[in-house]
Amino acid sequence: MVIKRYIVKSMNEALTRIRYELGKDAVIISQRRIRKGGFLGFFSKRVLEVTAAIDNKKPSRDISSGENVEESIQAIKKIMNTKIKENEKQIKESNMPLNNQQRKRTEVIFDENYKSMLEKNNEQLVNEVKEMRNMLDEMVKGSNITIGKSKVQLYLEKMDVEDKVVKYIMNEMKMIPDDVPNKEKIKKVMEQIILTKPMEENDIVVLVGPTGVGKTTTIAKLAGKMALLEGKKVGLITIDTYRIGAVEQLKTYADIMNIPFKVVLTIKEMEAAVESMSNCDVILVDTTGRSSKNTMQISELRAFIEKVNTDNVNLVMSCTTKNRDIGVILEGYKPLNYSNIIITKLDETSTYGSILNICEGSKKPISFVTTGQNVPDDIKFMTSKEITNLVLGEDSI
């Protein structure tokens, strides 16, 4: 008797592998849910353990690990082709012409009968082919992706870390002495990538970024933190007059916090607004969300920023931004010479690999992160170590 144990995600996967490796006569002896794996001690997952057995039959080699996948595929294809040829041979042997004239007539009849017989006799073969193709799809899907990849690499990819950042981390880990555990290696490299620096809460602070990242709510949180919690004199300016309700929303916050508020439409008005708030410890400037691909809009925004004459420009990025968009945004906003990054919406995702992508792509420090909608509570400064632990799942927001 041959007995094999399978660790799978679902019973469907187990049945597919059992049928392929042990055959259709195999029986399931037991099944149970167990915990397996985890990454460097960070996580473990519940998986299904299925035990199957068959009498007097050697199991086929296990290709679920990704080894010799191509050879296995070719072997199955060869079996399929053999069956088709045997079937064709049987049909042809039953149609032997007597002479050339009869051969031509017979060929016409044969073509029609051949198609009809193939449709009838090959129905079972077609079903078998479909089953084998489904098995191949499942095996290739679960094997090709993981061939030659380490646990660290697979984990980073699962956390939505971009391929080039994964490669950088892997290369940097090789530079660390072998006696250092992998868990500590990856932490060291991540802490080098994730730079953090507290915001200089004085003079003029400008927030820029694409639409939908939460700039207005973030600037309201900053205003509340500085005015209500730290007792600073804060002024609030907005040039975001394009979005419906943005001005009213910010004005409401300003009224509640009893701080001066100005709406600016032109560069000349910007100069006057800043002058009117000269007695404030800090002036916060909210800007219009602009497409990073629209160079005209970015240039217009740059003119406003140059007028206020500040180096404290913060690019606001959402933690939920797609990886393929992160590089485009960072590159598009470069003309504004942003000095820091504020990452928002940490509460709206369960993976934080995008933080690594943003930090590696911008080479700028994170000044704040936001963790919810509450003003002014859900904004805070986090150290490189704290964000690293968050990305690795050791801490939660």
Secondary structure as GFF3:
##gff-version 3
##sequence-region A 1 397
A	DSSP	beta_strand	2	8	.	.	.	ID=ss1
A	DSSP	alpha_helix	11	22	.	.	.	ID=ss2
A	DSSP	beta_strand	27	36	.	.	.	ID=ss3
A	DSSP	beta_strand	45	54	.	.	.	ID=ss4
A	DSSP	alpha_helix	69	93	.	.	.	ID=ss5
A	DSSP	alpha_helix	100	121	.	.	.	ID=ss6
A	DSSP	alpha_helix	123	143	.	.	.	ID=ss7
A	DSSP	alpha_helix	151	158	.	.	.	ID=ss8
A	DSSP	alpha_helix	163	174	.	.	.	ID=ss9
A	DSSP	alpha_helix	182	193	.	.	.	ID=ss10
A	DSSP	beta_strand	203	208	.	.	.	ID=ss11
A	DSSP	alpha_helix	215	224	.	.	.	ID=ss12
A	DSSP	pi_helix	225	229	.	.	.	ID=ss13
A	DSSP	beta_strand	234	238	.	.	.	ID=ss14
A	DSSP	alpha_helix	246	257	.	.	.	ID=ss15
A	DSSP	beta_strand	261	263	.	.	.	ID=ss16
A	DSSP	alpha_helix	267	276	.	.	.	ID=ss17
A	DSSP	beta_strand	282	286	.	.	.	ID=ss18
A	DSSP	alpha_helix	295	308	.	.	.	ID=ss19
A	DSSP	beta_strand	313	318	.	.	.	ID=ss20
A	DSSP	alpha_helix	323	332	.	.	.	ID=ss21
A	DSSP	three_ten_helix	334	336	.	.	.	ID=ss22
A	DSSP	beta_strand	340	344	.	.	.	ID=ss23
A	DSSP	three_ten_helix	346	348	.	.	.	ID=ss24
A	DSSP	alpha_helix	353	362	.	.	.	ID=ss25
A	DSSP	beta_strand	366	370	.	.	.	ID=ss26
A	DSSP	beta_strand	379	380	.	.	.	ID=ss27
A	DSSP	alpha_helix	384	391	.	.	.	ID=ss28
###
